[in-house]
Amino acid sequence: MSDARRIGVLSVGNVLRGDDGVGPFILKILESRYEFPSEVVLHDLGIPGLGIASFFADYDAIILLDALSAKGQPGEIKLYRKDQPVRVPIPQRVSPDEAALVEALLFSELSGQCPSEVLLVGIVPGTVELGCCLSETIQAAVEPAISAVLAELHRLGINPTLGPRAARPSIWWTDKVSCNFTGEEASDVFGYSG
């Protein structure tokens, strides 16, 4: 029986809101570029609510990828360990489609279901307007964020290998679509107005 720890590399974000989709974008690149041992699970959580707290209990360690509302310049990468995100004030949610990541981590910690190792790799977004593409500033932060994920995996004893031939990442929300939408186009495409 293996005593290998189960590690989750988990992304959070709304891929239809510009830079808010940086977490899923990075996850797709990791999936296409590297091979991971069976104890590492890559999973996109989408735009989760508090229900993801129970999801954290499946892992001994998690690495979270998310656009992060924090002080700093767009593209700046912020790394937070387990005790840091849960000590910051809970941000006010301005819309129902914002991820409840900090709240879920806090709930998970209070319920005793939080993994022993947590790293939040947060990228300060530039724009979260309706659209499917990352801004140039955030695109420039993708490789440094990937390096932060790989460094954390290495610290946890995991060394992903490059795939035999790196595939083009399947980032469906940027394929064959316009990166920016007018209000009318957004309503037509996404059923969204506002």
C-alpha positions as CSV (number, residue, x, y, z in Angstrom):
1,M,0.0,0.0,0.0
2,S,1.4,3.4,-1.0
3,D,1.6,6.1,1.6
4,A,1.8,8.8,-1.2
5,R,-0.1,11.9,-0.4
6,R,-3.0,13.0,-2.6
7,I,-2.3,16.4,-4.0
8,G,-4.8,18.6,-5.8
9,V,-3.8,21.3,-8.2
10,L,-7.1,23.2,-8.4
11,S,-8.1,26.2,-10.4
12,V,-10.8,28.7,-9.7
13,G,-12.2,31.4,-12.0
14,N,-14.7,32.6,-14.5
15,V,-13.3,32.0,-18.0
16,L,-15.8,34.4,-19.5
17,R,-14.5,37.4,-17.4
18,G,-11.2,38.2,-18.9
19,D,-8.3,37.9,-16.4
20,D,-10.5,36.1,-13.9
21,G,-9.9,33.0,-16.1
22,V,-6.2,32.9,-15.4
23,G,-6.5,30.0,-13.0
24,P,-8.2,27.6,-15.5
25,F,-5.9,28.9,-18.2
26,I,-2.8,27.9,-16.2
27,L,-4.3,24.5,-15.3
28,K,-4.9,23.7,-19.0
29,I,-1.2,24.5,-19.8
30,L,-0.1,22.3,-17.0
31,E,-2.3,19.5,-18.2
32,S,-1.0,19.7,-21.8
33,R,2.7,20.2,-20.9
34,Y,3.4,17.8,-18.1
35,E,2.9,14.3,-16.9
36,F,1.9,13.9,-13.3
37,P,2.1,10.9,-11.0
38,S,-1.3,9.3,-10.1
39,E,-1.4,11.0,-6.6
40,V,-1.6,14.4,-8.3
41,V,-5.0,15.5,-9.5
42,L,-5.6,18.6,-11.7
43,H,-9.1,19.9,-11.5
44,D,-10.9,23.1,-12.5
45,L,-13.4,24.1,-9.8
46,G,-15.1,26.8,-12.0
47,I,-16.8,29.4,-10.0
48,P,-17.4,27.6,-6.7
49,G,-19.4,28.4,-3.7
50,L,-18.9,27.3,-0.1
51,G,-19.6,23.7,-1.2
52,I,-16.0,23.3,-2.3
53,A,-14.9,23.2,1.3
54,S,-15.9,19.5,1.4
55,F,-13.9,19.0,-1.9
56,F,-10.7,20.1,-0.1
57,A,-11.1,17.2,2.4
58,D,-10.1,14.7,-0.5
59,Y,-6.5,16.0,-0.4
60,D,-3.5,16.0,1.9
61,A,-2.2,19.1,0.0
62,I,-3.7,21.6,-2.4
63,I,-2.3,24.2,-4.7
64,L,-5.0,26.7,-5.7
65,L,-4.8,28.9,-8.9
66,D,-6.9,32.0,-9.0
67,A,-7.1,35.6,-9.9
68,L,-6.9,37.4,-6.6
69,S,-8.4,40.8,-5.6
70,A,-5.4,42.1,-3.7
71,K,-3.3,45.2,-3.6
72,G,-0.6,45.1,-6.3
73,Q,0.0,45.7,-9.9
74,P,-1.9,43.6,-12.5
75,G,0.1,40.4,-13.2
76,E,1.7,40.4,-9.8
77,I,1.8,36.9,-8.3
78,K,0.9,36.5,-4.6
79,L,1.7,33.3,-2.8
80,Y,-0.3,32.5,0.4
81,R,0.2,29.6,2.7
82,K,-2.6,27.8,4.5
83,D,-2.8,30.2,7.5
84,Q,-2.6,33.4,5.4
85,P,-5.7,33.4,3.3
86,V,-7.9,32.5,6.3
87,R,-6.6,35.4,8.4
88,V,-7.5,38.1,5.8
89,P,-10.8,39.8,6.0
90,I,-13.4,38.1,3.9
91,P,-13.9,40.2,0.7
92,Q,-17.2,41.6,-0.1
93,R,-18.7,39.7,-3.0
94,V,-20.1,42.0,-5.6
95,S,-21.9,39.4,-7.7
96,P,-23.1,35.9,-7.3
97,D,-20.6,34.5,-9.8
98,E,-17.6,35.4,-7.7
99,A,-15.8,32.5,-6.2
100,A,-16.1,32.0,-2.5
101,L,-12.5,30.7,-2.2
102,V,-11.4,32.4,1.0
103,E,-14.7,31.6,2.7
104,A,-14.4,28.0,1.7
105,L,-10.9,27.8,3.0
106,L,-12.0,29.3,6.3
107,F,-14.9,26.9,6.6
108,S,-12.7,24.0,5.7
109,E,-10.2,25.0,8.4
110,L,-12.9,25.4,11.0
111,S,-14.5,22.1,10.2
112,G,-11.2,20.2,10.4
113,Q,-11.3,19.2,6.7
114,C,-8.6,21.5,5.4
115,P,-5.5,19.8,4.0
116,S,-2.3,20.1,6.0
117,E,-0.6,21.9,3.1
118,V,-2.3,24.7,1.2
119,L,-0.7,27.2,-1.3
120,L,-2.7,29.8,-3.0
121,V,-1.0,31.1,-6.2
122,G,-2.9,34.3,-6.8
123,I,-2.5,36.6,-9.8
124,V,-3.7,40.2,-9.5
125,P,-6.0,40.7,-12.5
126,G,-6.0,43.6,-14.8
127,T,-9.5,43.5,-16.1
128,V,-12.5,41.2,-15.3
129,E,-14.7,42.6,-18.0
130,L,-16.8,40.3,-20.1
131,G,-14.5,38.5,-22.6
132,C,-12.7,35.3,-23.1
133,C,-9.0,36.3,-23.3
134,L,-6.4,37.2,-20.8
135,S,-4.8,40.7,-21.0
136,E,-1.2,40.8,-22.1
137,T,-0.1,41.7,-18.6
138,I,-1.7,38.6,-17.2
139,Q,-0.4,36.4,-20.1
140,A,3.1,37.5,-19.0
141,A,2.4,36.2,-15.5
142,V,1.4,32.7,-16.6
143,E,4.9,31.2,-16.9
144,P,6.1,32.6,-13.5
145,A,2.8,31.2,-11.9
146,I,3.6,27.8,-13.5
147,S,7.1,27.9,-12.0
148,A,5.5,28.6,-8.6
149,V,3.3,25.5,-8.9
150,L,6.2,23.3,-10.0
151,A,8.3,24.6,-7.1
152,E,5.6,23.8,-4.6
153,L,5.1,20.3,-6.1
154,H,8.9,19.8,-5.9
155,R,8.7,20.9,-2.2
156,L,6.0,18.3,-1.7
157,G,8.2,15.6,-3.3
158,I,6.6,15.6,-6.7
159,N,8.6,16.1,-9.9
160,P,6.3,16.3,-13.0
161,T,8.0,15.4,-16.2
162,L,7.5,17.1,-19.6
163,G,5.3,15.1,-21.8
164,P,6.9,13.3,-24.7
165,R,5.5,16.0,-26.9
166,A,3.8,18.9,-25.3
167,A,0.3,19.2,-26.8
168,R,-1.3,22.5,-27.6
169,P,-3.5,23.3,-24.6
170,S,-7.2,22.9,-25.1
171,I,-8.3,26.3,-23.9
172,W,-11.8,26.1,-25.5
173,W,-12.9,29.5,-24.3
174,T,-10.2,31.3,-26.3
175,D,-10.5,29.1,-29.5
176,K,-12.3,30.7,-32.4
177,V,-14.0,33.4,-30.3
178,S,-13.7,37.1,-30.0
179,C,-11.9,38.2,-26.9
180,N,-14.1,41.1,-26.3
181,F,-17.8,41.5,-26.5
182,T,-20.2,44.4,-26.7
183,G,-23.2,44.3,-24.3
184,E,-25.4,43.2,-27.2
185,E,-23.0,40.5,-28.3
186,A,-22.7,39.2,-24.7
187,S,-26.4,38.9,-24.5
188,D,-26.6,37.0,-27.8
189,V,-23.7,34.6,-26.9
190,F,-24.0,34.1,-23.2
191,G,-27.5,35.2,-22.4
192,Y,-26.0,37.9,-20.2
193,S,-26.7,41.6,-20.1
194,G,-25.1,44.2,-17.9
